[in-house]
Amino acid sequence: MDINDWRGISTVFLMIAFIATWIWLWSSKRKKGFDEAANLPFADEDEHQQSATEKDARSSNAE
């Protein structure tokens, strides 16, 4: 076996790994996890707004 055989084998192996990863990522089993991950930035914004509102309420009660 020379270097060209190894290059061919590695190309086929990487193509199979890529296709398997692509199928795994697009499976319907992963949809719920991806939807939750997609909404993470918005959840952080809600928590920030709630904490800011609580700080405002505390400062107005302290006066």
Secondary structure per residue as TSV (DSSP state, phi and psi in degrees):
chain	resnum	aa	ss	phi	psi
A	1	M	-	360.0	128.3
A	2	D	-	-103.8	-175.3
A	3	I	H	-63.8	-31.6
A	4	N	H	-68.5	-33.6
A	5	D	H	-64.7	-43.3
A	6	W	H	-64.9	-36.9
A	7	R	H	-64.7	-41.0
A	8	G	H	-65.1	-44.6
A	9	I	H	-63.1	-44.3
A	10	S	H	-66.9	-34.9
A	11	T	H	-64.5	-44.9
A	12	V	H	-64.5	-44.2
A	13	F	H	-60.3	-46.4
A	14	L	H	-66.8	-34.3
A	15	M	H	-67.3	-42.4
A	16	I	H	-64.2	-41.6
A	17	A	H	-63.7	-40.8
A	18	F	H	-63.5	-46.7
A	19	I	H	-64.8	-41.0
A	20	A	H	-63.8	-41.1
A	21	T	H	-65.2	-41.9
A	22	W	H	-62.1	-43.8
A	23	I	H	-64.8	-42.7
A	24	W	H	-62.5	-42.6
A	25	L	H	-67.7	-35.5
A	26	W	T	-92.1	6.4
A	27	S	S	-70.4	153.7
A	28	S	G	-70.2	-19.0
A	29	K	G	-65.7	-27.2
A	30	R	G	-88.9	-9.1
A	31	K	H	-59.1	-43.9
A	32	K	H	-62.0	-44.1
A	33	G	H	-63.8	-40.7
A	34	F	H	-68.4	-37.1
A	35	D	H	-64.3	-41.4
A	36	E	H	-64.4	-41.6
A	37	A	H	-66.6	-35.1
A	38	A	H	-67.2	-28.0
A	39	N	T	-93.4	-1.2
A	40	L	H	-57.8	-42.8
A	41	P	H	-61.6	-33.7
A	42	F	H	-74.4	-33.8
A	43	A	H	-65.5	-39.4
A	44	D	H	-64.3	-38.0
A	45	E	H	-65.8	-40.0
A	46	D	H	-63.2	-42.8
A	47	E	H	-63.8	-38.5
A	48	H	H	-65.4	-41.9
A	49	Q	H	-66.7	-38.3
A	50	Q	H	-65.9	-41.7
A	51	S	H	-68.6	-34.9
A	52	A	H	-66.9	-39.5
A	53	T	H	-65.7	-40.2
A	54	E	H	-65.5	-38.1
A	55	K	H	-65.0	-41.0
A	56	D	H	-63.3	-41.2
A	57	A	H	-66.3	-39.4
A	58	R	H	-67.1	-39.6
A	59	S	H	-69.6	-34.0
A	60	S	H	-75.0	-29.7
A	61	N	H	-74.2	-28.4
A	62	A	H	-72.8	-24.1
A	63	E	-	-77.2	360.0
